[in-house]
Amino acid sequence: MNEQDQIIQEKIKKREKTDIMLAYILIVILLGCIVFIICLKLIKKDDNNGTEEPTEYVANYIKLEDIASSINSNMNSKYNGINANTSNDSINIIYGGLLYNIKLVNNELEFNIDNDNKELSEEIYKEIVTSICSYYNNDRDRCKNAAESITFGNNENGIRFIDNTMYISITNSVTPIDVVKKTVYSEETVTEINNTDYEINMNDKVISNINIDMGDTSITISGDLSSNGNVTIKLYDNDNNELDSKELDSNNNFSISFDYDDKLNIESIKKYSISIE
């Protein structure tokens, strides 16, 4: 073997050593990758078997406790001692000997009007509506205006009626408004004796600022007139039977009184109507 052949053989041996070394390096890298992947799988499995609970989605609805708290905070000045609490998906409101049990049914509060205590009933549902509206809109004053503008029996956003039952959604609310909408009657309308929050617009004349004073011996109904007219007031019992009526020709304002007797008394007078010609 000459010298040139020896040089070629040595180069071949060096190349073989280099190739073997590269093969070992590639094998080590491949084994490292396999070990790394296995470790990742083991770590992920350990995380899944850990004690950490998955995050639970909680709906961002107003809580019944928040509504009860709003009733206690905002109604106690007028109704001293009123107490609202929650239990078994319902709000219980106690005032004196009265109990309102307002159940939550399919995300709606089921409120039944107590006709014998209508003023308190209206105050309660208006505060409930105000608190729900304020939760979603953060504007109590305008929400209170919206609640004051509710006409019982007329459905609107977040509120519906079935007979004498009011359903108030806790996931939706009335739209806040800047001013209280005044109910206007354009014809003679029989309404509850404690309802004075409306105006009458009949025969191009307007009656406003209606006031009712139920004294010990008589009942007096008064108001303001936009122009001279003949005002007629009728009193009714709970079944809309007419008990008495009087009329008066007035200018600027009017005041009509009815003295109590065996037929006409505080207990019998439940409704009234006003008309003007």
C-alpha positions in Angstrom: 0.0 0.0 0.0 1.5 3.2 -1.0 1.5 6.5 0.9 -1.5 7.9 -1.0 -3.6 4.9 -0.2 -2.8 5.2 3.5 -3.9 8.9 3.5 -7.2 7.9 1.8 -7.8 5.2 4.4 -7.1 7.5 7.3 -9.6 10.1 5.8 -12.2 7.3 5.5 -11.7 6.3 9.2 -11.9 9.9 10.4 -15.2 10.3 8.4 -16.6 7.1 9.9 -15.7 8.3 13.4 -17.4 11.7 12.7 -20.5 10.0 11.3 -20.7 7.7 14.3 -20.3 10.6 16.7 -23.1 12.6 14.8 -25.3 9.6 15.0 -24.8 9.3 18.8 -25.5 13.0 19.1 -28.7 12.7 17.1 -29.8 9.7 19.2 -29.2 11.6 22.4 -31.2 14.6 21.1 -34.0 12.3 20.1 -34.0 10.6 23.4 -34.0 14.0 25.2 -37.0 15.1 23.1 -38.9 11.9 24.0 -38.1 12.3 27.7 -39.2 16.0 27.5 -42.6 15.1 25.9 -43.2 12.4 28.5 -42.5 14.8 31.3 -44.9 17.4 29.9 -47.7 14.8 29.8 -47.0 13.7 33.3 -47.0 17.3 34.6 -50.3 18.0 32.8 -51.8 14.8 34.3 -50.7 15.9 37.8 -52.3 19.3 37.3 -55.6 17.7 36.2 -55.6 15.4 39.3 -54.9 18.4 41.6 -57.2 19.8 44.2 -57.8 23.1 42.4 -61.4 23.4 41.3 -62.3 24.8 37.8 -63.6 28.3 37.8 -67.4 28.3 38.0 -69.4 30.8 35.9 -71.6 32.9 38.2 -74.3 35.0 36.5 -74.0 38.7 37.4 -77.6 39.2 38.6 -78.7 41.3 41.6 -79.1 39.2 44.7 -82.3 39.1 46.8 -80.3 40.2 49.8 -79.4 43.4 47.9 -83.1 44.1 47.2 -84.0 43.4 50.9 -81.3 45.7 52.1 -82.5 48.5 49.8 -86.1 48.1 51.2 -84.8 48.3 54.8 -82.6 51.4 54.0 -85.0 53.4 51.9 -88.4 52.7 53.4 -87.7 52.8 57.1 -88.0 56.6 57.3 -91.6 56.5 56.2 -92.5 53.0 57.5 -90.7 52.8 60.8 -89.9 49.2 61.8 -90.4 47.7 58.3 -88.1 44.7 57.9 -87.2 42.7 54.8 -85.2 39.5 54.8 -84.6 36.6 52.5 -85.2 32.8 52.7 -85.8 29.9 50.3 -85.6 32.1 47.1 -88.1 34.7 48.4 -88.2 38.1 50.1 -90.2 38.4 53.3 -91.3 41.9 54.3 -92.9 42.4 57.7 -94.5 45.7 58.7 -96.6 45.6 61.9 -99.0 42.7 61.4 -98.6 42.6 57.6 -96.4 40.0 55.8 -95.5 40.1 52.2 -94.0 36.9 50.8 -92.4 37.7 47.5 -91.3 34.5 45.7 -88.6 34.3 43.0 -90.0 32.2 40.1 -87.9 31.8 37.0 -85.9 34.9 37.7 -89.0 37.0 38.4 -90.3 38.3 41.7 -94.0 37.4 42.1 -95.6 40.3 43.9 -99.3 40.3 44.8 -101.0 43.6 45.5 -102.7 43.9 48.9 -105.7 46.0 48.1 -106.4 46.7 51.7 -103.0 48.2 52.1 -102.5 49.5 48.5 -100.3 52.5 49.4 -97.7 50.3 51.2 -97.9 47.7 48.4 -97.1 50.4 45.8 -94.2 51.7 47.9 -92.8 48.2 48.1 -92.9 47.3 44.5 -91.6 50.7 43.4 -88.6 50.3 45.8 -88.0 46.8 44.4 -88.1 48.2 40.8 -85.8 51.1 41.8 -83.2 48.8 43.5 -83.1 46.5 40.5 -82.8 49.3 38.0 -80.1 51.0 40.1 -78.1 47.8 40.2 -77.9 47.6 36.4 -77.8 51.4 35.6 -76.2 53.0 38.7 -78.6 55.9 38.6 -81.0 55.8 41.5 -82.7 59.1 40.9 -83.7 58.4 37.3 -84.5 54.8 38.2 -86.9 56.1 40.9 -88.6 58.3 38.3 -89.1 55.2 36.1 -90.6 53.3 39.1 -92.9 56.1 40.0 -94.1 56.2 36.3 -95.3 52.6 36.4 -99.0 52.2 35.6 -100.2 49.0 37.3 -101.4 46.6 34.7 -99.3 48.0 31.8 -96.4 45.7 30.8 -93.0 47.3 30.2 -89.4 46.3 30.1 -88.6 44.0 33.0 -92.2 44.1 34.3 -95.4 42.2 33.4 -98.8 41.8 34.9 -101.3 38.9 35.2 -104.5 40.0 36.8 -103.6 41.4 40.2 -100.1 39.9 40.2 -96.9 41.8 39.2 -93.8 40.0 37.9 -90.6 41.9 38.3 -87.5 40.5 36.5 -84.2 40.4 38.4 -82.2 40.0 35.2 -83.7 43.0 33.4 -85.0 46.4 34.5 -87.0 49.4 33.5 -85.2 52.1 31.6 -84.2 55.2 33.8 -86.0 58.4 32.9 -85.3 62.1 33.7 -88.8 63.0 34.9 -91.8 61.2 36.3 -94.4 60.6 33.7 -97.8 61.8 34.8 -100.9 59.7 34.0 -103.5 61.7 32.1 -107.2 60.7 31.9 -109.2 62.1 28.9 -112.5 60.7 30.1 -114.3 60.0 33.4 -112.3 57.2 35.1 -113.0 55.3 38.3 -109.8 55.0 40.3 -108.7 53.9 43.8 -109.5 56.4 46.6 -105.8 56.8 47.5 -104.7 57.5 43.9 -104.1 61.2 43.2 -101.0 60.9 41.0 -102.7 61.9 37.7 -104.3 64.7 35.7 -107.6 65.0 33.9 -107.8 66.6 30.5 -111.4 66.8 29.4 -113.4 69.3 27.2 -110.3 71.5 26.8 -109.9 71.8 30.6 -107.2 70.4 32.8 -107.6 69.3 36.5 -104.3 68.9 38.4 -102.9 68.7 41.9 -105.7 66.5 43.1 -105.9 66.0 46.9 -108.0 63.8 49.1 -108.6 64.4 52.8 -110.4 61.6 54.6 -111.3 63.3 57.9 -113.2 62.0 60.9 -116.6 63.3 59.8 -116.2 63.9 56.0 -114.1 63.3 52.9 -112.9 66.3 50.9 -111.6 66.1 47.3 -109.9 69.2 45.9 -107.7 70.3 42.9 -106.7 73.0 40.5 -108.5 74.0 37.3 -107.0 75.4 34.1 -110.3 77.3 33.5 -113.8 77.7 34.7 -115.9 74.5 34.5 -118.5 72.3 36.1 -116.7 69.6 38.2 -118.5 66.4 39.2 -117.2 63.9 41.8 -118.6 60.5 42.4 -117.8 58.1 45.2 -117.9 54.3 44.9 -117.6 51.1 47.0 -115.2 48.3 46.2 -117.6 46.8 43.6 -117.9 50.2 41.7 -121.4 50.8 43.1 -122.0 54.5 43.2 -122.5 55.8 46.8 -122.9 59.5 46.3 -122.1 62.3 43.8 -121.8 66.1 43.8 -121.0 68.8 41.3 -119.7 72.3 41.6 -119.2 75.2 39.1 -115.6 76.4 39.9 -112.9 78.6 38.6 -109.1 78.1 39.1 -109.7 75.5 41.9 -112.4 73.3 43.5 -113.1 71.6 46.8 -116.1 69.3 47.3 -116.9 67.6 50.7 -119.1 64.6 51.5 -120.4 64.1 55.1 -120.3 60.6 56.4 -123.5 58.7 57.2 -124.6 55.1 57.6 -124.1 54.4 53.9 -121.1 56.6 53.2 -118.2 56.2 55.6 -114.4 55.6 55.6 -114.9 51.9 55.3 -117.3 52.0 52.4 -115.5 54.6 50.2 -113.0 52.7 48.1 -113.0 54.5 44.7 -113.9 57.8 43.1 -114.1 59.6 39.8 -113.8 63.2 38.6 -115.1 64.8 35.4 -115.4 68.3 34.1 -117.6 70.1 31.6 
